[in-house]
Amino acid sequence: MDKDRSVEERRRPGLDIEFRAPTDRPTKRKCMSCAKTFESQGWHNRLCNSCRTLSSPYE
């Protein structure tokens, strides 16, 4: 880890990509709901924005 960077810089999303497993890196994936290809941010991101908005419990 780069000790010259501030704590805030080290906590920003995306800076830890080099430490992620290859299957957990940002890539194009198919949405589990509509099967459209979208830019996923990692293994946890499996719904495209359209489907995520449709299934939001906050609306």
KAFENDA-V688878 format. One line per field, one symbol per residue. ss: DSSP state (a for helix, b for strand, c for the rest). A space follows every 10 residues. Layout:
BEGIN
ss = ???
END
This chain:
BEGIN
ss = ccccccaaaa acccccaaac caaaccbbbb ccccccbbbb ccccccccaa aaaaccccc
END
